[in-house]
Amino acid sequence: MTDYSVIEIDHLSTYLGGARVHKDVNLSISRGEVVGIVGDSGAGKTTLLREMLGLTQPTSGSIKLFGQDIFRASSTELLAIQRRYGVLFQQNALFSSLSLLENVSFPLQEHTDLDVSTIHQLALLKIAMAGLPTDAAFKSPAMLSGGMQKRAGLARAIVLDPELIFLDEPTAGLDPNTAGGFDELILNLQATMGLTIVIITHDLDTLWTVTDRVFFLGDGVVLSAEPMPELVKNPHPVIQAFFSGPRGQIAEMGYAKHGE
């Protein structure tokens, strides 16, 4: 164990095209936590994810992963950091011309010197851990259902045995039963692999079922960082507006379901 948070964001400010996205974002995520990041459209959730992945540079402030500032790290240091996390993008980002097995194998081919046989064995193991049948490994992404494509993307995200994974709208477009199964999978993988998980989502069922804490972005800052039962009762008007109407009804159902 180390004495730093897995993710530490300090005084993050972001301007894109002259418009302010983040004013002063501060957050800390501990090892083994499952956290959600929510907020209204335009709150900067996707931009924050891109910044944590090093794809977009903030205007000021710092982002540390595993204790290292990713925007001050050398290319060698950054590559070492990137090997310690996996990402499931909203659109899965699977290569359409490759089989599922080849898609999941790709990070191993890029980041290890393992032989092809070992790579395929490890990829098949992760495919099974993601709850997919063995025969799916030899199908193209187009031959898989939406839920199976999500699981395929997750299998690829965990193939390097990361310590941290980022999930971007993991249940978007899935029916409730399939989404519920995916939530269970996330919890199982967190327990078996000891993962730290960051989820960008609008799915309140996911937030209730999976997360330890939820960061609510609004007005360019983190308005709240607390478990869902406390978050839905937070009096801040932006938070209350977010959970009003249908959202509020779903939140109340989840609140009752968890026996609060």
N, C-alpha and C positions, 0 to 999 in steps of 0.2 A: 504494500500500500504506500501511496505517496501523499504528501501533505498539500497538494494542490487540487483544485477542482478540475474535472474533465474539461469543462468549458467555463471560461471566465471572460465576460464582456464588460468593459469599463468605458463609460462616457462616450458611447458611440454616436457619432453624428454623420448623417448621410444626406447629400444633396444630389439629385439626379436631374439633369436638364434644367437646372436652376430652381427646381422645386425641392422643398425639404421633405424627406421621408422619415428620418430619425432625428430627434433633437438631442436626446441624452439617454440612450438605452444602456441599462446596467442589469446584468443577470449572472447568476452563478449556478452551475449544474454539477452535482456531486456524482461520484462513481456509483453506478448501479441504479440511478434514478431513471424513471420514465416520466418525461415531461411533455406537455402539450404547449403549443404556441398558437394563440388565437387572437382575433381582432377583426374589426370591420374591413371590408374591401378598401384598399389604399392605406392600411395601417402599417404596411412595410414588412409583412411576414415573409413573403417570397424573397424580398431584397435581403432580409436578415439571413435567411437560409443561404442564399448565394454568397453572402459575406462570410458566413461560417465555413463555407466550402472553398473560400479563396477565389471565387469567380467574379466577385464585384468588390472593389476596394472602397471602404468608407472614407468620408471626408476627414474625419478625425476620430480619435479614440483607439482602443485596442481590442483584439480578439485573440485569446489564448486557448489553444487546444493542447491538453496534456502538459500545461505549464509553459508552452512556447508561443510567442507572438507569431501568428502565421504570416503577417505582412512584413515581418523583419527577419524571417527565417531564410536561410540560404536554400537554393534549389534542392540540395541534397537533404537538408533538414525537413523541407516541406514534403518531399517524397516519402520520407520516413513517417511523417505525421499522417499523410494520406493513406498509407498502408494500414494504419490503425483504425480507420473508420470505413464504413460502407454506406451507400446511398441507394434508396429506392425513390426514383423520380416519379412524379405524378403520372406521366405517360409511359412508365416502365423502362423506356429507352432500350428496349431489346433490339438486337440487330435482326432485321427481317429475313436476311439471306442466310442466317445461321440457325442450326437446330438449337433446341433448349440446352442440350449438353454443351454445345460449342459456346453458347452465350454465357453459361455459368462458368465454363472453363477459362474464359477470356482473361479475367484478372490474374489467374494463376499463371497463365502463359506470359503475361506482361510483367509480373512482379516476382516470379520465382524461377529457379533453374531446374524444376522438377521435370522428370521425363513424362511423356504423353500418357502412358498407362497410369501413372500415379495421379496425374492431373485429372484424368477421367474418373478415377475411383473416388477422389475427393469431391469432385463435382457431383457425382451420383449420390454421395452421402448427403451433401447439402440439399440436393433436390428432394431426397427422401425426408430430410428434416423439415423442409418447407411444406410437407404434406402432399407431395405430388407422386403419382404412380411412376414406376420405372419406365414404362413405355412412352411416357410423355417426353422423356429425355431426347427422343429421336424425332420429335415433331417440330415443325417450325412454329414461331409465335402465332402466326395467322391461324393455325389449327387448334389453338388453345382458347378456352373461354376467358372472359375478362378476369374472373377470379383466379384462374390458373396462371394467367400472365402476371398478375400481382405476385403470386407465390413464386413464379419463376424469377421475377425481378428481385424478390427478397432473398431467394437462394443465391443469386449472384452477389447480392450485397453482403452476405455472411460467409462467402466462400474462402476469404482470407482470414477467417476467425478474428474479426475486428473486436475492439473493445467498445466501440461506439457506432451506432447507426442512426442515420437521418431518414425519416419517412415523410415524404411530401404527399399529402392527401391520399394515404394508402387505401382508403375504402371508397374513394370517389367512384361513382358509376356502378357500384356493386349493389345487389339486392340485399335486404336486411339480413337474411340468413347467411349469405356468403360473407358479408361484412362482419357479422358476429363470429364466424369461423376464423376470419383473418385476425380479429382482435384476440381470440384465444391463442392463435399461433404466435402472435407477438409476445404474449405473456409467457408462453411455454419457452420460447427462445430466450427471453430475458432471464428466466429462471435457470435454464440449462447452461447458457453461455455467459451469464453474469454481465449482460450487456447494459450499457447506458444508452437510452433511447430518446431521441428528440423527434416529436411528431408535429408537423404542421397539418392541421385538420379543422374542418367545420363540423365533423361528425360528433355530435354530443354523446352518442352511445359509446364511441371510442374513448372520449374524454372521461366519462364516468367509469368505464370498465377497466381501462388500461393505465391511466396516469396516476402518478403520485402527487404531482403539482401541475398547475397550469399558469403559464405566463400570458397575461392579457396586454396586448399592445394597443395603445391609443394615444393620440395627441403627441406622437413622436417619442413616447417613453413607455416603460413597463408600468402599467397602472396597478397591476396586482400580480402576485406570485404565491398562489395558495391552492390547496386541494379544492376539487369541484364543490363539495358541500359548502365551503366557505365562500367560494367565488360567486356562486349564484345568489348569495345573500349580500354580497358586497354592495354598499349603497352608492358607489360612484355612478353618476348618471349615464356615462357611456357604456358601462358594464350592464347596468339595468336595461338600457335600451337594446343591447345585444341579445339579452335573454328574454325579452318581452315577446308577446305573441306566440306563435308556434314554438319558437325556441324555448320560451319560458315553460310551456306546457310539457315539452319533452324533458326539460331539466327537472321539473317537479316530479315527473314520473320516475326519473332516475334517482332523484333524491329519496323518494318513498321506497323504491326498490332496494336501496342500500340501507334501509332501516333507520334512517336518521329522523 
